[in-house]
Amino acid sequence: MSCQTILDVLSDKPITSAEIEAITNYKRSYISACLARYVKAGKVTKVKVESTNKLGPRMIYVFTLAPVQQ
């Protein structure tokens, strides 16, 4: 297991079936820890947005790759 797999899934490159399987098997707390580490390092941005489903509106976090700094 590697936090790099989580970063790879956020990128635009194609995802392999092995990466999908690996991500599926990760515990939610592990994924959260990896994302928090990448947010702190500036590699990933975290934005709170409103989402709606059949239960109604709620606020969720969306993680995206941070723009590459040149």
NUVEXRO-411578 format. One record per atom (N, C-alpha, C): residue number from 1; residue in one letter; atom name; y, z, x. Coordinates in nm, 4 decimals. Each point is the difference from the previous one (the first is absolute). Example, Ala and Ser with C-alpha at 12.3 -4.5 7.8 and 13.67 -1.06 7.14 Angstrom:
2
<nufi seq="1" type="A" atom="N" c2="-0.5690" c3="0.7800" c1="1.3190"/>
<nufi seq="1" type="A" atom="CA" c2="0.1190" c3="0.0000" c1="-0.0890"/>
<nufi seq="1" type="A" atom="C" c2="0.1200" c3="0.0000" c1="0.0900"/>
<nufi seq="2" type="S" atom="N" c2="0.1050" c3="-0.0720" c1="-0.0350"/>
<nufi seq="2" type="S" atom="CA" c2="0.1190" c3="0.0060" c1="0.0820"/>
<nufi seq="2" type="S" atom="C" c2="0.1090" c3="0.0730" c1="-0.0770"/>
! end
This chain:
70
<nufi seq="1" type="M" atom="N" c2="-0.1179" c3="0.0000" c1="0.0839"/>
<nufi seq="1" type="M" atom="CA" c2="0.1179" c3="0.0000" c1="-0.0839"/>
<nufi seq="1" type="M" atom="C" c2="0.1238" c3="0.0000" c1="0.0880"/>
<nufi seq="2" type="S" atom="N" c2="0.0973" c3="-0.0775" c1="-0.0431"/>
<nufi seq="2" type="S" atom="CA" c2="0.1202" c3="-0.0132" c1="0.0795"/>
<nufi seq="2" type="S" atom="C" c2="0.1211" c3="-0.0181" c1="-0.0903"/>
<nufi seq="3" type="C" atom="N" c2="0.1098" c3="0.0627" c1="0.0379"/>
<nufi seq="3" type="C" atom="CA" c2="0.1249" c3="-0.0203" c1="-0.0731"/>
<nufi seq="3" type="C" atom="C" c2="0.0461" c3="-0.1452" c1="0.0136"/>
<nufi seq="4" type="Q" atom="N" c2="-0.0413" c3="-0.0665" c1="0.1062"/>
<nufi seq="4" type="Q" atom="CA" c2="0.0388" c3="-0.1392" c1="0.0205"/>
<nufi seq="4" type="Q" atom="C" c2="-0.0500" c3="-0.0875" c1="-0.1143"/>
<nufi seq="5" type="T" atom="N" c2="-0.1165" c3="0.0305" c1="-0.0558"/>
<nufi seq="5" type="T" atom="CA" c2="-0.0535" c3="-0.0764" c1="-0.1130"/>
<nufi seq="5" type="T" atom="C" c2="0.0958" c3="0.0073" c1="-0.1183"/>
<nufi seq="6" type="I" atom="N" c2="0.0580" c3="0.1160" c1="-0.0232"/>
<nufi seq="6" type="I" atom="CA" c2="0.0952" c3="0.0162" c1="-0.1103"/>
<nufi seq="6" type="I" atom="C" c2="0.1242" c3="-0.0839" c1="0.0256"/>
<nufi seq="7" type="L" atom="N" c2="0.0488" c3="-0.0012" c1="0.1225"/>
<nufi seq="7" type="L" atom="CA" c2="0.1158" c3="-0.0814" c1="0.0353"/>
<nufi seq="7" type="L" atom="C" c2="-0.0329" c3="-0.1483" c1="-0.0151"/>
<nufi seq="8" type="D" atom="N" c2="-0.1201" c3="-0.0400" c1="0.0383"/>
<nufi seq="8" type="D" atom="CA" c2="-0.0425" c3="-0.1397" c1="-0.0134"/>
<nufi seq="8" type="D" atom="C" c2="-0.0022" c3="-0.0437" c1="-0.1461"/>
<nufi seq="9" type="V" atom="N" c2="-0.0419" c3="0.0890" c1="-0.0893"/>
<nufi seq="9" type="V" atom="CA" c2="-0.0062" c3="-0.0333" c1="-0.1422"/>
<nufi seq="9" type="V" atom="C" c2="0.1406" c3="-0.0242" c1="-0.0558"/>
<nufi seq="10" type="L" atom="N" c2="0.1007" c3="0.0692" c1="0.0529"/>
<nufi seq="10" type="L" atom="CA" c2="0.1374" c3="-0.0194" c1="-0.0458"/>
<nufi seq="10" type="L" atom="C" c2="0.0610" c3="-0.1301" c1="0.0517"/>
<nufi seq="11" type="S" atom="N" c2="-0.0590" c3="-0.0585" c1="0.1023"/>
<nufi seq="11" type="S" atom="CA" c2="0.0570" c3="-0.1212" c1="0.0595"/>
<nufi seq="11" type="S" atom="C" c2="-0.0361" c3="-0.1228" c1="-0.0836"/>
<nufi seq="12" type="D" atom="N" c2="0.0561" c3="-0.1137" c1="0.0373"/>
<nufi seq="12" type="D" atom="CA" c2="-0.0237" c3="-0.1243" c1="-0.0734"/>
<nufi seq="12" type="D" atom="C" c2="-0.1277" c3="-0.0713" c1="0.0408"/>
<nufi seq="13" type="K" atom="N" c2="-0.0662" c3="0.0498" c1="0.1023"/>
<nufi seq="13" type="K" atom="CA" c2="-0.1201" c3="-0.0702" c1="0.0463"/>
<nufi seq="13" type="K" atom="C" c2="-0.1146" c3="0.0192" c1="-0.0999"/>
<nufi seq="14" type="P" atom="N" c2="-0.0942" c3="-0.0929" c1="-0.0027"/>
<nufi seq="14" type="P" atom="CA" c2="-0.1139" c3="0.0135" c1="-0.0917"/>
<nufi seq="14" type="P" atom="C" c2="-0.0807" c3="0.1271" c1="0.0295"/>
<nufi seq="15" type="I" atom="N" c2="-0.0532" c3="0.0602" c1="-0.1044"/>
<nufi seq="15" type="I" atom="CA" c2="-0.0781" c3="0.1227" c1="0.0127"/>
<nufi seq="15" type="I" atom="C" c2="-0.1479" c3="-0.0364" c1="-0.0011"/>
<nufi seq="16" type="T" atom="N" c2="-0.0737" c3="0.0531" c1="0.0952"/>
<nufi seq="16" type="T" atom="CA" c2="-0.1437" c3="-0.0268" c1="0.0060"/>
<nufi seq="16" type="T" atom="C" c2="-0.0738" c3="0.0923" c1="-0.0960"/>
<nufi seq="17" type="S" atom="N" c2="-0.1206" c3="-0.0378" c1="-0.0350"/>
<nufi seq="17" type="S" atom="CA" c2="-0.0799" c3="0.0845" c1="-0.0891"/>
<nufi seq="17" type="S" atom="C" c2="-0.0305" c3="0.1339" c1="0.0661"/>
<nufi seq="18" type="A" atom="N" c2="-0.0126" c3="0.0014" c1="0.1323"/>
<nufi seq="18" type="A" atom="CA" c2="-0.0246" c3="0.1253" c1="0.0717"/>
<nufi seq="18" type="A" atom="C" c2="0.1195" c3="0.0942" c1="-0.0137"/>
<nufi seq="19" type="E" atom="N" c2="0.1229" c3="-0.0555" c1="0.0057"/>
<nufi seq="19" type="E" atom="CA" c2="0.1199" c3="0.0826" c1="-0.0165"/>
<nufi seq="19" type="E" atom="C" c2="0.0095" c3="0.0547" c1="-0.1419"/>
<nufi seq="20" type="I" atom="N" c2="-0.0342" c3="-0.0826" c1="-0.0975"/>
<nufi seq="20" type="I" atom="CA" c2="0.0011" c3="0.0460" c1="-0.1393"/>
<nufi seq="20" type="I" atom="C" c2="-0.0992" c3="0.1135" c1="-0.0184"/>
<nufi seq="21" type="E" atom="N" c2="-0.1181" c3="-0.0152" c1="0.0562"/>
<nufi seq="21" type="E" atom="CA" c2="-0.1016" c3="0.1047" c1="-0.0107"/>
<nufi seq="21" type="E" atom="C" c2="0.0456" c3="0.1273" c1="0.0708"/>
<nufi seq="22" type="A" atom="N" c2="0.0614" c3="-0.0152" c1="0.1173"/>
<nufi seq="22" type="A" atom="CA" c2="0.0465" c3="0.1166" c1="0.0753"/>
<nufi seq="22" type="A" atom="C" c2="0.1077" c3="0.0751" c1="-0.0772"/>
<nufi seq="23" type="I" atom="N" c2="0.0973" c3="-0.0734" c1="-0.0528"/>
<nufi seq="23" type="I" atom="CA" c2="0.1085" c3="0.0619" c1="-0.0762"/>
<nufi seq="23" type="I" atom="C" c2="-0.0549" c3="0.0701" c1="-0.1239"/>
<nufi seq="24" type="T" atom="N" c2="-0.0973" c3="-0.0607" c1="-0.0656"/>
<nufi seq="24" type="T" atom="CA" c2="-0.0593" c3="0.0587" c1="-0.1203"/>
<nufi seq="24" type="T" atom="C" c2="-0.0664" c3="0.1330" c1="0.0307"/>
<nufi seq="25" type="N" atom="N" c2="-0.0561" c3="0.0129" c1="0.1182"/>
<nufi seq="25" type="N" atom="CA" c2="-0.0724" c3="0.1216" c1="0.0366"/>
<nufi seq="25" type="N" atom="C" c2="0.0898" c3="0.1101" c1="0.0567"/>
<nufi seq="26" type="Y" atom="N" c2="0.1254" c3="-0.0312" c1="0.0322"/>
<nufi seq="26" type="Y" atom="CA" c2="0.0913" c3="0.1012" c1="0.0527"/>
<nufi seq="26" type="Y" atom="C" c2="0.0350" c3="0.1005" c1="-0.1096"/>
<nufi seq="27" type="K" atom="N" c2="0.0179" c3="0.1221" c1="0.0388"/>
<nufi seq="27" type="K" atom="CA" c2="0.0467" c3="0.1016" c1="-0.0943"/>
<nufi seq="27" type="K" atom="C" c2="0.1505" c3="-0.0164" c1="-0.0209"/>
<nufi seq="28" type="R" atom="N" c2="0.0459" c3="0.0322" c1="-0.1182"/>
<nufi seq="28" type="R" atom="CA" c2="0.1416" c3="-0.0142" c1="-0.0339"/>
<nufi seq="28" type="R" atom="C" c2="0.0886" c3="0.0788" c1="0.0967"/>
<nufi seq="29" type="S" atom="N" c2="-0.0448" c3="0.1178" c1="0.0405"/>
<nufi seq="29" type="S" atom="CA" c2="0.0801" c3="0.0823" c1="0.0916"/>
<nufi seq="29" type="S" atom="C" c2="0.0138" c3="-0.0668" c1="0.1368"/>
<nufi seq="30" type="Y" atom="N" c2="-0.1054" c3="-0.0710" c1="0.0449"/>
<nufi seq="30" type="Y" atom="CA" c2="0.0050" c3="-0.0699" c1="0.1283"/>
<nufi seq="30" type="Y" atom="C" c2="0.0997" c3="-0.1159" c1="-0.0075"/>
<nufi seq="31" type="I" atom="N" c2="-0.0044" c3="-0.0751" c1="-0.1093"/>
<nufi seq="31" type="I" atom="CA" c2="0.0927" c3="-0.1119" c1="-0.0176"/>
<nufi seq="31" type="I" atom="C" c2="0.1436" c3="0.0522" c1="-0.0046"/>
<nufi seq="32" type="S" atom="N" c2="0.0225" c3="0.1092" c1="-0.0722"/>
<nufi seq="32" type="S" atom="CA" c2="0.1341" c3="0.0593" c1="-0.0084"/>
<nufi seq="32" type="S" atom="C" c2="0.0502" c3="0.0440" c1="0.1369"/>
<nufi seq="33" type="A" atom="N" c2="-0.0878" c3="0.0604" c1="0.0785"/>
<nufi seq="33" type="A" atom="CA" c2="0.0387" c3="0.0454" c1="0.1337"/>
<nufi seq="33" type="A" atom="C" c2="0.0367" c3="-0.1183" c1="0.0891"/>
<nufi seq="34" type="C" atom="N" c2="-0.0771" c3="-0.1070" c1="-0.0080"/>
<nufi seq="34" type="C" atom="CA" c2="0.0298" c3="-0.1199" c1="0.0798"/>
<nufi seq="34" type="C" atom="C" c2="0.1338" c3="-0.0607" c1="-0.0421"/>
<nufi seq="35" type="L" atom="N" c2="0.0216" c3="-0.0129" c1="-0.1311"/>
<nufi seq="35" type="L" atom="CA" c2="0.1256" c3="-0.0571" c1="-0.0481"/>
<nufi seq="35" type="L" atom="C" c2="0.1187" c3="0.0867" c1="0.0405"/>
<nufi seq="36" type="A" atom="N" c2="-0.0146" c3="0.1315" c1="-0.0098"/>
<nufi seq="36" type="A" atom="CA" c2="0.1086" c3="0.0903" c1="0.0406"/>
<nufi seq="36" type="A" atom="C" c2="0.0313" c3="-0.0170" c1="0.1481"/>
<nufi seq="37" type="R" atom="N" c2="-0.1031" c3="-0.0162" c1="0.0807"/>
<nufi seq="37" type="R" atom="CA" c2="0.0196" c3="-0.0193" c1="0.1439"/>
<nufi seq="37" type="R" atom="C" c2="0.0756" c3="-0.1301" c1="0.0278"/>
<nufi seq="38" type="Y" atom="N" c2="-0.0364" c3="-0.1069" c1="-0.0717"/>
<nufi seq="38" type="Y" atom="CA" c2="0.0665" c3="-0.1287" c1="0.0206"/>
<nufi seq="38" type="Y" atom="C" c2="0.1431" c3="0.0006" c1="-0.0541"/>
<nufi seq="39" type="V" atom="N" c2="0.0250" c3="0.0720" c1="-0.1095"/>
<nufi seq="39" type="V" atom="CA" c2="0.1367" c3="0.0127" c1="-0.0518"/>
<nufi seq="39" type="V" atom="C" c2="0.0863" c3="0.0717" c1="0.1031"/>
<nufi seq="40" type="K" atom="N" c2="-0.0516" c3="0.1083" c1="0.0560"/>
<nufi seq="40" type="K" atom="CA" c2="0.0739" c3="0.0766" c1="0.1012"/>
<nufi seq="40" type="K" atom="C" c2="0.0284" c3="-0.0845" c1="0.1242"/>
<nufi seq="41" type="A" atom="N" c2="-0.0954" c3="-0.0874" c1="0.0361"/>
<nufi seq="41" type="A" atom="CA" c2="0.0165" c3="-0.0860" c1="0.1175"/>
<nufi seq="41" type="A" atom="C" c2="0.0883" c3="-0.1212" c1="-0.0292"/>
<nufi seq="42" type="G" atom="N" c2="0.0326" c3="-0.0227" c1="-0.1281"/>
<nufi seq="42" type="G" atom="CA" c2="0.0854" c3="-0.1127" c1="-0.0361"/>
<nufi seq="42" type="G" atom="C" c2="-0.0733" c3="-0.1311" c1="-0.0185"/>
<nufi seq="43" type="K" atom="N" c2="-0.1325" c3="0.0026" c1="-0.0018"/>
<nufi seq="43" type="K" atom="CA" c2="-0.0776" c3="-0.1227" c1="-0.0176"/>
<nufi seq="43" type="K" atom="C" c2="-0.0166" c3="-0.0372" c1="-0.1471"/>
<nufi seq="44" type="V" atom="N" c2="0.0121" c3="0.0993" c1="-0.0885"/>
<nufi seq="44" type="V" atom="CA" c2="-0.0207" c3="-0.0195" c1="-0.1431"/>
<nufi seq="44" type="V" atom="C" c2="0.1162" c3="0.0646" c1="-0.0745"/>
<nufi seq="45" type="T" atom="N" c2="0.0457" c3="-0.0664" c1="-0.1087"/>
<nufi seq="45" type="T" atom="CA" c2="0.1034" c3="0.0594" c1="-0.0836"/>
<nufi seq="45" type="T" atom="C" c2="-0.0634" c3="0.0541" c1="-0.1273"/>
<nufi seq="46" type="K" atom="N" c2="0.0584" c3="0.1081" c1="-0.0505"/>
<nufi seq="46" type="K" atom="CA" c2="-0.0496" c3="0.0659" c1="-0.1207"/>
<nufi seq="46" type="K" atom="C" c2="0.1137" c3="0.0016" c1="-0.1010"/>
<nufi seq="47" type="V" atom="N" c2="-0.0235" c3="-0.0613" c1="-0.1169"/>
<nufi seq="47" type="V" atom="CA" c2="0.1026" c3="-0.0093" c1="-0.1030"/>
<nufi seq="47" type="V" atom="C" c2="-0.0577" c3="0.0511" c1="-0.1317"/>
<nufi seq="48" type="K" atom="N" c2="0.0777" c3="0.0806" c1="-0.0711"/>
<nufi seq="48" type="K" atom="CA" c2="-0.0428" c3="0.0506" c1="-0.1302"/>
<nufi seq="48" type="K" atom="C" c2="0.0494" c3="-0.0965" c1="-0.1073"/>
<nufi seq="49" type="V" atom="N" c2="-0.0907" c3="-0.0484" c1="-0.0845"/>
<nufi seq="49" type="V" atom="CA" c2="0.0346" c3="-0.0943" c1="-0.1061"/>
<nufi seq="49" type="V" atom="C" c2="-0.0601" c3="0.0469" c1="-0.1320"/>
<nufi seq="50" type="E" atom="N" c2="0.0517" c3="-0.0537" c1="-0.1091"/>
<nufi seq="50" type="E" atom="CA" c2="-0.0540" c3="0.0330" c1="-0.1312"/>
<nufi seq="50" type="E" atom="C" c2="-0.1106" c3="-0.0988" c1="-0.0347"/>
<nufi seq="51" type="S" atom="N" c2="-0.1086" c3="0.0517" c1="-0.0495"/>
<nufi seq="51" type="S" atom="CA" c2="-0.1143" c3="-0.0814" c1="-0.0395"/>
<nufi seq="51" type="S" atom="C" c2="-0.0378" c3="0.0384" c1="-0.1424"/>
<nufi seq="52" type="T" atom="N" c2="-0.0530" c3="-0.0956" c1="-0.0739"/>
<nufi seq="52" type="T" atom="CA" c2="-0.0406" c3="0.0269" c1="-0.1375"/>
<nufi seq="52" type="T" atom="C" c2="-0.1433" c3="-0.0454" c1="-0.0202"/>
<nufi seq="53" type="N" atom="N" c2="-0.0772" c3="0.0838" c1="-0.0664"/>
<nufi seq="53" type="N" atom="CA" c2="-0.1339" c3="-0.0389" c1="-0.0419"/>
<nufi seq="53" type="N" atom="C" c2="-0.0180" c3="0.0460" c1="-0.1442"/>
<nufi seq="54" type="K" atom="N" c2="-0.1229" c3="0.0004" c1="-0.0494"/>
<nufi seq="54" type="K" atom="CA" c2="-0.0217" c3="0.0342" c1="-0.1410"/>
<nufi seq="54" type="K" atom="C" c2="0.0386" c3="0.1446" c1="-0.0322"/>
<nufi seq="55" type="L" atom="N" c2="0.0108" c3="0.0847" c1="0.1019"/>
<nufi seq="55" type="L" atom="CA" c2="0.0405" c3="0.1387" c1="-0.0216"/>
<nufi seq="55" type="L" atom="C" c2="0.1515" c3="0.0173" c1="0.0022"/>
<nufi seq="56" type="G" atom="N" c2="0.0712" c3="-0.1056" c1="0.0346"/>
<nufi seq="56" type="G" atom="CA" c2="0.1457" c3="0.0060" c1="0.0031"/>
<nufi seq="56" type="G" atom="C" c2="0.0554" c3="-0.0129" c1="0.1404"/>
<nufi seq="57" type="P" atom="N" c2="0.1320" c3="0.0139" c1="0.0127"/>
<nufi seq="57" type="P" atom="CA" c2="0.0635" c3="-0.0156" c1="0.1316"/>
<nufi seq="57" type="P" atom="C" c2="-0.0233" c3="0.1216" c1="0.0892"/>
<nufi seq="58" type="R" atom="N" c2="-0.0018" c3="-0.0254" c1="0.1299"/>
<nufi seq="58" type="R" atom="CA" c2="-0.0098" c3="0.1071" c1="0.0992"/>
<nufi seq="58" type="R" atom="C" c2="0.0535" c3="-0.0525" c1="0.1317"/>
<nufi seq="59" type="M" atom="N" c2="0.0309" c3="0.0900" c1="0.0897"/>
<nufi seq="59" type="M" atom="CA" c2="0.0510" c3="-0.0372" c1="0.1316"/>
<nufi seq="59" type="M" atom="C" c2="-0.1158" c3="-0.0011" c1="0.0997"/>
<nufi seq="60" type="I" atom="N" c2="-0.0074" c3="-0.1063" c1="0.0799"/>
<nufi seq="60" type="I" atom="CA" c2="-0.1040" c3="-0.0116" c1="0.1023"/>
<nufi seq="60" type="I" atom="C" c2="0.0648" c3="-0.0401" c1="0.1322"/>
<nufi seq="61" type="Y" atom="N" c2="-0.0727" c3="0.0178" c1="0.1085"/>
<nufi seq="61" type="Y" atom="CA" c2="0.0466" c3="-0.0442" c1="0.1312"/>
<nufi seq="61" type="Y" atom="C" c2="-0.0641" c3="-0.1337" c1="0.0342"/>
<nufi seq="62" type="V" atom="N" c2="0.0798" c3="-0.0895" c1="0.0568"/>
<nufi seq="62" type="V" atom="CA" c2="-0.0479" c3="-0.1301" c1="0.0460"/>
<nufi seq="62" type="V" atom="C" c2="0.0209" c3="-0.0043" c1="0.1508"/>
<nufi seq="63" type="F" atom="N" c2="-0.1039" c3="-0.0371" c1="0.0726"/>
<nufi seq="63" type="F" atom="CA" c2="0.0060" c3="-0.0085" c1="0.1456"/>
<nufi seq="63" type="F" atom="C" c2="-0.0036" c3="-0.1464" c1="0.0415"/>
<nufi seq="64" type="T" atom="N" c2="0.0914" c3="-0.0391" c1="0.0876"/>
<nufi seq="64" type="T" atom="CA" c2="0.0024" c3="-0.1356" c1="0.0538"/>
<nufi seq="64" type="T" atom="C" c2="0.0247" c3="0.0069" c1="0.1501"/>
<nufi seq="65" type="L" atom="N" c2="-0.0354" c3="-0.1076" c1="0.0679"/>
<nufi seq="65" type="L" atom="CA" c2="0.0283" c3="-0.0056" c1="0.1432"/>
<nufi seq="65" type="L" atom="C" c2="0.1504" c3="-0.0028" c1="0.0210"/>
<nufi seq="66" type="A" atom="N" c2="0.0460" c3="0.0758" c1="0.0951"/>
<nufi seq="66" type="A" atom="CA" c2="0.1425" c3="0.0016" c1="0.0334"/>
<nufi seq="66" type="A" atom="C" c2="0.0359" c3="-0.1311" c1="0.0685"/>
<nufi seq="67" type="P" atom="N" c2="0.1222" c3="-0.0488" c1="-0.0204"/>
<nufi seq="67" type="P" atom="CA" c2="0.0413" c3="-0.1224" c1="0.0690"/>
<nufi seq="67" type="P" atom="C" c2="-0.0079" c3="0.0181" c1="0.1514"/>
<nufi seq="68" type="V" atom="N" c2="-0.0401" c3="-0.1046" c1="0.0674"/>
<nufi seq="68" type="V" atom="CA" c2="-0.0107" c3="0.0050" c1="0.1456"/>
<nufi seq="68" type="V" atom="C" c2="0.1400" c3="0.0052" c1="0.0591"/>
<nufi seq="69" type="Q" atom="N" c2="0.0232" c3="0.0975" c1="0.0862"/>
<nufi seq="69" type="Q" atom="CA" c2="0.1308" c3="0.0145" c1="0.0631"/>
<nufi seq="69" type="Q" atom="C" c2="0.0023" c3="-0.0793" c1="0.1296"/>
<nufi seq="70" type="Q" atom="N" c2="0.1057" c3="-0.0778" c1="0.0178"/>
<nufi seq="70" type="Q" atom="CA" c2="0.0090" c3="-0.0832" c1="0.1201"/>
<nufi seq="70" type="Q" atom="C" c2="0.1090" c3="0.0482" c1="0.0905"/>
! end
